[in-house]
Amino acid sequence: MDSHVEGIVTTAHRSGSIVVGVDGSEHADRALVWAAAQAALEHRPLTLMHAFDPVGRLFVGALELEGDNRSELVHALRRAARIILDEAVELVQRIGPDLEVHHELVEADPRQALVDASRTAHLLVLGSRGRGPLRGMLLGSVSVAVSQLAACPTIVCRPRREDPDTHRVVVGADGSPASRPVIEFAFAEASRRGVPLTVMHCFWDIVATQSPSTASEASADERLLLAESVAGFRESYPDVEVHLELASGLIDQVLVDAAPTADLLVVGRRHKNAVARFLHASMAAAVLERSAGTVAVVPEAEY
C-alpha cells in the first residue's frame, strides 16, 4: 500500500523481500548492485530503503550554529532524500529491469528503521560507508549496529582489493547446534552461486602447552566435530563441493585473512548472555571493519 507523508510517496516492503539501504554513496550503490543480483538469484522482491532523521541532534546542532530556518532545512532534507531514493530506483531498473522493486523512505534513525524492517525481511543489505566523511563515519557504525540487532541475516558489502583467482564461500563454524543456521546459509549461497564452500573452524594453538600426543588427539577431536557439523548439509546440498579447514589463532584474524579469496564470508551472531553477546559482537565487528569483500552476519539459533 502507498503512503503519503508531506509529499513523500513510499511503498511498504513485502514480507520476505531483500531490503537494501541506499544513500547515494558509492558504497551504497555497491550494496544495491549486490542486492539486485541476489534478488534475481532467489527470485525475490527487492526493497530500496532510505532512512534519515531530520530532527536528530546533528541537524538541530547545525540549525543553532548556522541560524537556518528549521522548517526550510527539514523540507530541503526531504527533497534531497527523495532524489536519493529516485536515483537508486533508476539504477536498479537499469541493472535489473525484470525485478519486482519496492521503495521506502523513512523519517527515522537508519539503525532503527533497518532493524524494524529486518523483522519481516529475508535479508538486509548495506554498504560499509556513506556519503562524506561525517556520514561515512555514521553509516559505518550503522552496518555494525544493525548486524548485531537484525532479526534476519545482514549482508555488508565492503570494497574488494581485487577479484580473487578462485571463487568460493567461506563460513566460520564452531560445530555447535546453535551454528546450524549459519552453516545452512553458507551452503545455500554456495549452491546458488555454483562455487565451493570452505567450512573453517578456529581453535587456540595448544601445541606449545601440551604434549604432541595430546595436541594430536585434540586436533583430531576438532576435525571430527567439524565433519559432524556439516554431515547433514552435505546430503541436502550434494552439488556443493565442501572443504573443511582447521586454523589455529584468533577467529576474527583467520576469517579476515580468508575474506579476499571469498565471494562471500559468513559469520554467526550469538543469542546468549550479555558477556557472550559482547565478546561475539566484538569479533563480528572486527571482521566487518577489516574484511576485504562481502560479509554475511547470520543470527544463530537460540538455545
N, C-alpha and C positions, 0 to 999 in steps of 0.2 A: 504494500500500500504506500502511495506517495504521501509525504508530509510536507507542509509549508510553514517555514519559520522565518518571518520577516524577509520574504523574498527569496529564501533559500529552499530549493526543492531537493529532496533526497528520497532514495528508495531503500527501505529496510532490507538488510541482507537475509537471504534464505537460510534456514537451518541446514547445516551440513555443507555450507559453501566454504570456499577458501577465501579468507579475508586478508587483504594486503594493505598495510599502512602507506599512504602516499603523502609527500610534502613538496614535490617538485625538485628534489635534490638528485644528484647522480646516484647516490646510494639507494634512495627510494625507487628510482627508475630501475636499478638493477634488481631489486626485490620484485618489482612489478613484472619484469620480463620472466623471472623465475616462477612467479605465481601463475602467470598466464600459461607457461609451459606445463606446470603441474596440473592446472585445471584441465588442460587438454588431455594429459595422460590419464587422469582419473575420471574424465567426463563429468566434472562438477561445475556448478556455477562459481563465478568469481565476483567478489565484492571489493570495491575500492573504497577505502575509508580514509577521510582526512579529519582529524580532530584538533581543535585549538581552543584555548581558554582565554577569551577576550577580557575577562575581568581578573585574570591572575595577577599575582604580586609584581611580576616583571612589567606588565603593561601599566599597572597603577603607578609603579615607580617611574616609568617613562613619562606619564602624564604630569607627575609632580615636578620632574626635572625640566621638562620642555614646555610645560604650560599649554599643551594641546587640549582641544576640546574633547572630552571623553566620548561623547556620542559620535562625533565625526570619526574618531580613531576606531571605535568599535565597528562602525559601518565600513570603514576602509579595510579593516581586518577581514570582515565577512566577504567583501568583494574579492580581496586577494585570495581567500580560501576557496571561493567559488571558482576562480580562474585556475588555481592549482588542481582542483578536482576535475574540472572540464578538460584540462590538458592531459591529465592522466587517463581519462576516458578515451580521448582521441588516440593516445599512444597505444592502449591495449586493443582498440578496434583495428589499428593498423597491423599489429603483430598477431592478433588472434581474432579475425573477423567472424569466425563461426562460434565464438564463445558466448555463453549466456552471462552478461555483465550487469551487475548492480552497482550503485554508488551511494555513499552515505557521508554526509557532512555533519559532524557532531560538535556542538559547543560544549566541550568538557575537557578535562585534563586527558591528554593522549593515553596515559597509562591506564586510567580508569575506563576510558572508552574501549580500549582494546581488550582489557581483562573482561569487561562485561560482554563484549562480542564473542569471546572465547567459550562462553557457556553453551552457545549453540553452533559455533563454527566447527568445521572439520580440521582446519589448520589456520594459524596466524602466520603471516609472512612479513618480515620487517627488514629494512636496511639497517646498517650499523651506525650511520651518522646522518645528520640532517643538513639543512642549508645554513651556511655561515658558521663562524667559529663558536658563537654562543649557542645557537640552536643545535649545532653539531654535538656540543657537549651534552645538551639536554636530551636529544634523541638517542645518543649513545647510551645514556642511562635508562631511557625508556625500554630499549631492547632487552637489557639485562633485567630490569624490574619486571617487565611483562613475562619474560620467560620463566620467572620464578613463581608467578601467581596464576598464569593462564590455566584454564581447565582442559585445553586441548594442546597438542604439540605446537611449538613455536619454532619457526624457521628464521634464522638471522643470516642474511646474505652479505658476507664480508667480501672485500675485493680479493682476487687471487693474484699471486705474483706472476704466474704463467700457467698455461694449460698443462696438466700432467701428461706424461708419456703413456701412462696407464690409467684406466678408468675403473673405479670401484667405490663401494660404500663401506665405511668403517664405523663400527659400533663398539663403544666401551661397555663391557659386561662384567658383573661380579658373580654371576651364577645363582643369585638369589631368586626366589619365586617372584619377588616384587619387580624384578627387572624384566620379566617376560614381555610386558607391553613394549618395552624399549627394543628388545631383540626382534619382536614381531614387526615393529615399524620398520626396522632396518632391512629385514628380509623382504617385506613388501616393496620397499623402494628399490632394492637391488633387482627384484623380479621385474618391476615396471620398466626399469632402465636397461635391462639385459646386461648387467655388469656383475662381476664377482663381489662377494661380501667377505670382509675381514672382520672376524669377531675377536676383539682384543681384551685380554684380562691382565690387569696390572697388579703387582704384588711387591712388597718390600724385599730387597736383596738380603737373604738370610745366610748366604754362604760364608760371610765373614764372621758370623757369630755362632754358627753351628757346624757340626762335623759334616764332611762331604756326604756321608751316607744319609744323615738326617735331612740335609738340604735336598738330596736327590729324591727322597721319599716325599718331601713337602712339594717339590716341583711336580712330581707325578700326581699327587692329590689335586693340585691346582689344575693340571691338564685334564684330569678326569672330570672335575667339576665343570670346566668349560665345555667339554664334549657333551656332558649330560644336559647343559643349559640350552643347547641348540638341537638336540636329537629330534624332538617332535617337530620343529620347524623345518628340518631337512625333508621330512615326509610331506609337509604341507606345501613346500616350495621346491619341488625336485629340479626345477630349471635353474636354481641358483647355485653357482659354484662357491663353496664355502671354504675359507681358510681360517684356521684357529691360530692365534698368536699369544704367547705369554711374554710379558715385558716386565722388567724389573725397574722400579722407580716410582716417582710421583705420577699419579694418573693424569693430571692436567698437562704435565710436560710431555708425557708419552703421546697423548692424543693430539696435542698441538703439533708435535713433530710429524704425526701421520697425516694431518689435515691437508698439506699441499699436494699429496698424491691421491686425494679422495674427491669424488664428485660431491659427496655428502658425508659429513661427520655427525654421528648420532650419539648423544649422551642422555643420561637419565636424570630425572629430578625426583628426589625422595619426599615421601609424606611421613615424617616421623616426628620425634620430639624437637623442640626448638634448637637444641645444640646440634643435632644431626642435620636439620634443615640449614642452619648457618654454615656448617662445615661444607656440606654438599653444594650449597649456593655459591660459596667462595670458589669451589672447583669449577663449577659451570661458568661462573662469571669470568674466571681466568681463561677458560677455553674460548669463550665468546670474544673476549677482548684481544686475544693473541692469535687466534687461528687465521690462516690464510685460506679462506674458502667459505663454503656454506655449512652452517651448523644447525642441527635439529635438536631441540631440547624437549624430551618426551616425558610426561608425568609417569612415574612408576605406579604400580598397583598399591593400594592401601591395605595394610595387614595390621 
